[in-house]
């Protein structure tokens, strides 16, 4: 992505654009959120740059990003709000509606880290991370949900992580919150479908303040956060998929999936732990494993297996 200072930053050559659309990006004062904001603006969006405010209720970082966009010819406003404060988020959305009258895209990006091995982790450190990542995403989505339903249009991207999907030492709090967001996405993709609301998740790998101590500098240099933003834009577009977890980093993109094996029927009358042990190879065989689109498909598969299907 070009710098916002370049004269042709706001190019009209892209096929996927967001002209006339209003995009809220949380945690956008720096790192990934800043890059998402600049990228959406480059594609014609009106961007709401959100970040937590200081003691004076103002976010200088968010204001700087909004100024960067407007200086390059785009439209943006900075709104300070803590994503886990329902009143602050409601006020932010009210400000957006008063100014632009709609919310088309929400990118729930705000997050914090409180890394510590589980044995040493305090309840407060667990709750703080879950509160920002999970509850904060819920609060922001809840604040725009009815607006998107009334518009019959909405795109929501939550931010998950490889830690939530696969685990990482010292991040039990972060991993729990990040995988919970996938569960939230999986239900909202179903509930939002009839109103053209699509919900996806981004699993980014990027060099930011949150990750600078987790990888060597030579590796971090490859993971420019700007390389993640096109994936977020794709999952926010008119023709976006829904219910997708997209991983992105260093110019590589992948789809992560939760899959389930076909399973093995043992007996519907009586099953022992020894039966499971004896059939473990068949139960865990990944041949034919697939992702389900909703929870009921699992039960349907079990019924079919029990009926000899």
C-alpha positions as CSV (number, residue, x, y, z in Angstrom):
1,X,0.0,0.0,0.0
2,X,1.3,3.4,-0.9
3,X,1.9,6.1,1.7
4,X,-1.0,8.5,2.3
5,X,1.3,11.3,1.4
6,X,1.5,10.1,-2.2
7,X,-0.6,12.2,-4.6
8,X,-2.2,9.2,-6.2
9,X,-3.0,7.4,-2.9
10,X,-6.7,7.6,-3.5
11,X,-6.7,5.7,-6.7
12,X,-9.9,5.0,-8.6
13,X,-8.4,2.0,-10.4
14,X,-9.4,-0.7,-7.9
15,X,-12.3,-2.8,-8.9
16,X,-13.5,-3.3,-5.3
17,X,-14.3,0.0,-3.8
18,X,-16.2,1.5,-0.9
19,X,-17.4,4.8,-2.3
20,X,-20.3,6.2,-0.2
21,X,-19.8,3.5,2.4
22,X,-19.1,4.2,6.1
23,X,-16.5,2.1,7.8
24,X,-15.8,2.0,11.6
25,X,-12.4,0.7,12.6
26,X,-11.7,0.2,16.3
27,X,-8.3,0.4,17.8
28,X,-7.3,2.4,14.8
29,X,-4.8,4.8,16.4
30,X,-1.8,2.7,15.3
31,X,-0.8,-0.7,14.0
32,X,-3.3,-2.8,12.1
33,X,-6.2,-0.5,12.8
34,X,-4.3,2.5,11.3
35,X,-3.5,0.5,8.2
36,X,-7.1,-0.7,7.8
37,X,-8.3,2.8,8.1
38,X,-5.9,4.2,5.5
39,X,-6.7,1.3,3.1
40,X,-10.4,1.7,3.3
41,X,-10.0,5.4,2.7
42,X,-7.9,4.7,-0.3
43,X,-10.8,2.7,-1.7
44,X,-13.3,5.6,-1.2
45,X,-14.7,4.8,2.2
46,X,-15.7,7.4,4.8
47,X,-13.7,6.1,7.8
48,X,-14.4,6.4,11.5
49,X,-11.1,6.1,13.2
50,X,-11.7,4.9,16.8
51,X,-9.2,4.5,19.6
52,X,-9.3,4.7,23.3
53,X,-9.2,8.3,24.6
54,X,-6.8,9.8,27.2
55,X,-7.7,11.4,30.5
56,X,-9.2,14.3,28.5
57,X,-11.4,12.0,26.4
58,X,-9.4,12.7,23.3
59,X,-7.4,10.2,21.3
60,X,-4.4,12.0,19.7
61,X,-3.5,8.9,17.8
62,X,-6.9,8.5,16.2
63,X,-6.9,12.2,15.3
64,X,-3.6,11.9,13.6
65,X,-4.8,9.0,11.5
66,X,-8.0,10.9,10.5
67,X,-5.9,13.9,9.7
68,X,-3.6,11.7,7.5
69,X,-6.7,10.6,5.6
70,X,-8.2,14.0,5.1
71,X,-4.9,15.5,4.1
72,X,-4.8,13.0,1.3
73,X,-8.3,13.9,0.1
74,X,-10.3,11.4,1.9
75,X,-13.1,11.6,4.5
76,X,-12.5,10.6,8.1
77,X,-13.4,11.5,11.7
78,X,-11.7,10.4,14.9
79,X,-13.9,9.2,17.8
80,X,-12.4,8.3,21.1
81,X,-14.2,5.4,22.9
82,X,-13.3,2.4,24.9
83,X,-14.8,-0.6,23.0
84,X,-15.9,-2.3,26.3
85,X,-17.8,0.8,27.5
86,X,-21.3,0.4,26.1
87,X,-22.2,4.1,26.7
88,X,-19.1,5.3,24.9
89,X,-19.6,3.0,21.9
90,X,-23.3,4.0,21.7
91,X,-22.2,7.7,21.6
92,X,-19.7,6.9,18.9
93,X,-22.3,5.3,16.7
94,X,-24.7,8.1,17.3
95,X,-22.0,10.6,16.2
96,X,-21.5,8.6,13.0
97,X,-25.2,8.3,12.3
98,X,-25.7,12.1,12.8
99,X,-22.8,12.8,10.4
100,X,-23.2,10.2,7.7
101,X,-26.5,8.5,8.4
102,X,-25.3,4.9,8.1
103,X,-22.8,2.3,9.1
104,X,-21.8,-0.2,6.4
105,X,-18.7,-1.9,7.8
106,X,-17.4,-2.6,11.3
107,X,-13.9,-3.8,11.7
108,X,-13.5,-4.9,15.4
109,X,-9.8,-4.6,15.7
110,X,-9.1,-3.2,19.2
111,X,-7.2,-5.4,21.5
112,X,-4.7,-5.7,24.3
113,X,-2.2,-8.2,25.6
114,X,-1.5,-9.4,29.2
115,X,0.8,-12.3,28.5
116,X,1.8,-14.6,31.3
117,X,2.0,-18.4,31.8
118,X,-1.4,-19.7,33.0
119,X,0.0,-20.7,36.4
120,X,1.1,-17.1,37.1
121,X,-1.9,-15.4,35.4
122,X,-4.2,-13.5,37.7
123,X,-8.0,-13.4,37.2
124,X,-7.7,-9.6,36.5
125,X,-5.3,-10.3,33.7
126,X,-7.6,-12.9,32.2
127,X,-10.7,-10.7,32.5
128,X,-9.0,-7.6,31.1
129,X,-8.1,-9.3,27.8
130,X,-11.5,-11.1,27.4
131,X,-13.2,-7.8,28.2
132,X,-11.5,-5.9,25.4
133,X,-11.3,-8.5,22.7
134,X,-14.6,-10.5,23.2
135,X,-16.9,-8.2,25.1
136,X,-15.6,-5.1,23.3
137,X,-16.3,-6.8,19.9
138,X,-19.8,-7.7,21.2
139,X,-20.5,-4.2,22.3
140,X,-19.5,-2.7,19.0
141,X,-21.4,-5.2,16.9
142,X,-24.5,-4.8,19.1
143,X,-24.4,-1.1,18.6
144,X,-24.5,-1.3,14.8
145,X,-26.5,-4.5,14.4
146,X,-30.0,-3.0,14.2
147,X,-28.7,-0.2,11.9
148,X,-27.3,-2.8,9.5
149,X,-30.6,-4.8,9.7
150,X,-32.6,-1.7,8.9
151,X,-30.3,-0.9,5.9
152,X,-30.5,-4.6,4.8
153,X,-26.7,-4.3,4.5
154,X,-23.7,-4.8,6.8
155,X,-20.2,-6.2,6.8
156,X,-18.5,-7.1,10.1
157,X,-14.9,-8.4,10.5
158,X,-13.8,-9.6,13.9
159,X,-10.1,-10.1,14.7
160,X,-9.2,-13.6,15.8
161,X,-5.7,-15.0,16.1
162,X,-3.6,-18.1,15.5
163,X,-3.3,-18.2,19.3
164,X,-7.0,-18.8,19.5
165,X,-7.0,-21.3,16.7
166,X,-3.9,-23.3,17.6
167,X,-2.6,-22.0,21.0
168,X,0.5,-20.2,22.1
169,X,2.5,-20.3,25.4
170,X,1.6,-17.6,27.8
171,X,-1.5,-16.4,26.1
172,X,-4.4,-18.4,27.6
173,X,-6.4,-15.3,28.1
174,X,-5.8,-14.0,24.6
175,X,-6.4,-17.4,23.0
176,X,-9.7,-17.9,24.9
177,X,-11.0,-14.5,23.8
178,X,-9.9,-14.9,20.2
179,X,-11.4,-18.4,19.6
180,X,-14.6,-17.1,21.3
181,X,-14.8,-14.5,18.5
182,X,-15.0,-17.4,16.0
183,X,-18.0,-18.8,17.9
184,X,-19.6,-15.3,17.8
185,X,-19.0,-15.1,14.1
186,X,-20.4,-18.5,13.4
187,X,-23.8,-17.6,15.0
188,X,-24.0,-14.0,13.6
189,X,-23.3,-15.2,10.0
190,X,-26.5,-17.3,10.4
191,X,-28.6,-14.6,12.1
192,X,-27.5,-11.9,9.8
193,X,-28.0,-13.7,6.5
194,X,-31.6,-12.7,5.9
195,X,-30.6,-9.0,6.2
196,X,-27.5,-9.2,4.0
197,X,-25.1,-8.9,6.9
198,X,-21.9,-10.9,6.4
199,X,-19.6,-11.7,9.3
200,X,-16.0,-12.8,8.9
201,X,-12.8,-13.1,10.9
202,X,-9.3,-12.0,10.2
203,X,-6.3,-13.9,11.8
204,X,-3.4,-11.5,11.1
205,X,0.3,-11.9,11.5
206,X,1.8,-8.5,11.6
207,X,4.6,-6.4,13.2
208,X,2.8,-4.1,15.6
209,X,3.3,-2.8,19.2
210,X,1.5,-5.9,20.4
211,X,3.8,-8.3,18.6
212,X,7.2,-6.5,18.6
213,X,8.5,-8.6,21.5
214,X,7.3,-11.9,20.1
215,X,9.4,-12.3,17.0
216,X,13.0,-11.4,15.9
217,X,13.3,-8.1,14.1
218,X,14.4,-9.8,10.9
219,X,11.1,-11.7,10.9
220,X,9.1,-8.7,11.9
221,X,10.4,-6.7,8.9
222,X,8.6,-9.2,6.6
223,X,5.3,-8.7,8.4
224,X,4.2,-5.2,7.4
225,X,0.7,-4.7,8.8
226,X,-0.3,-3.0,5.6
227,X,-0.2,-6.4,3.9
228,X,-3.2,-7.6,6.1
229,X,-5.6,-4.8,5.2
230,X,-6.5,-6.0,1.7
231,X,-7.9,-9.2,3.3
232,X,-10.0,-7.2,5.6
233,X,-11.3,-5.1,2.7
234,X,-12.1,-8.3,0.7
235,X,-14.2,-9.7,3.6
236,X,-16.0,-6.4,3.8
237,X,-16.9,-6.0,0.1
238,X,-20.3,-6.4,-1.5
239,X,-19.5,-9.9,-2.8
240,X,-17.7,-11.0,0.3
241,X,-18.1,-14.5,1.7
242,X,-19.5,-15.0,5.1
243,X,-18.4,-17.1,8.1
244,X,-14.8,-17.3,6.8
245,X,-11.6,-17.2,8.9
246,X,-8.9,-15.6,6.7
247,X,-5.3,-15.7,7.9
248,X,-3.0,-13.0,6.4
249,X,0.6,-12.1,6.8
250,X,3.7,-11.2,4.8
251,X,1.8,-11.3,1.6
252,X,0.4,-14.8,2.1
253,X,-3.3,-15.5,2.6
254,X,-5.1,-18.7,3.8
255,X,-8.5,-19.9,5.0
256,X,-8.5,-21.6,8.4
257,X,-11.3,-24.0,9.1
258,X,-12.7,-26.0,12.0
259,X,-13.2,-29.5,10.6
260,X,-14.8,-32.6,12.0
261,X,-14.0,-36.2,11.0
262,X,-16.8,-38.4,9.6
263,X,-16.9,-40.3,12.8
264,X,-17.4,-44.0,13.5
265,X,-20.6,-45.6,14.8
266,X,-20.0,-48.0,17.6
267,X,-23.3,-48.9,19.3
268,X,-26.4,-46.9,20.2
269,X,-27.4,-49.1,23.1
270,X,-24.2,-49.3,25.2
271,X,-20.7,-47.9,24.7
272,X,-17.7,-48.2,27.0
273,X,-14.5,-46.3,27.3
274,X,-12.7,-49.4,26.0
275,X,-14.9,-49.3,22.9
276,X,-13.7,-45.8,22.1
277,X,-10.1,-46.8,22.7
278,X,-10.4,-49.8,20.4
279,X,-11.9,-47.7,17.6
280,X,-9.8,-44.5,18.1
281,X,-8.1,-44.8,14.7
282,X,-11.5,-44.9,12.9
283,X,-12.9,-42.1,15.1
284,X,-10.0,-39.8,14.4
285,X,-9.5,-40.7,10.7
286,X,-9.5,-37.4,8.8
287,X,-10.6,-39.0,5.5
288,X,-13.6,-37.1,4.4
289,X,-13.3,-34.6,7.2
290,X,-15.1,-31.3,6.5
291,X,-16.2,-28.0,8.1
292,X,-19.9,-27.6,9.0
293,X,-21.8,-24.5,8.3
294,X,-24.0,-24.7,11.4
295,X,-24.1,-26.8,14.5
296,X,-27.1,-28.8,13.5
297,X,-25.1,-30.6,10.8
298,X,-23.1,-32.4,13.4
299,X,-26.3,-33.9,14.9
300,X,-27.5,-34.8,11.4
301,X,-24.3,-36.7,10.7
302,X,-24.6,-38.6,14.0
303,X,-28.2,-39.6,13.3
304,X,-27.2,-40.8,9.8
305,X,-24.4,-42.8,11.3
306,X,-26.7,-44.4,13.8
307,X,-29.1,-45.3,11.1
308,X,-26.4,-47.0,9.1
309,X,-25.9,-44.0,6.7
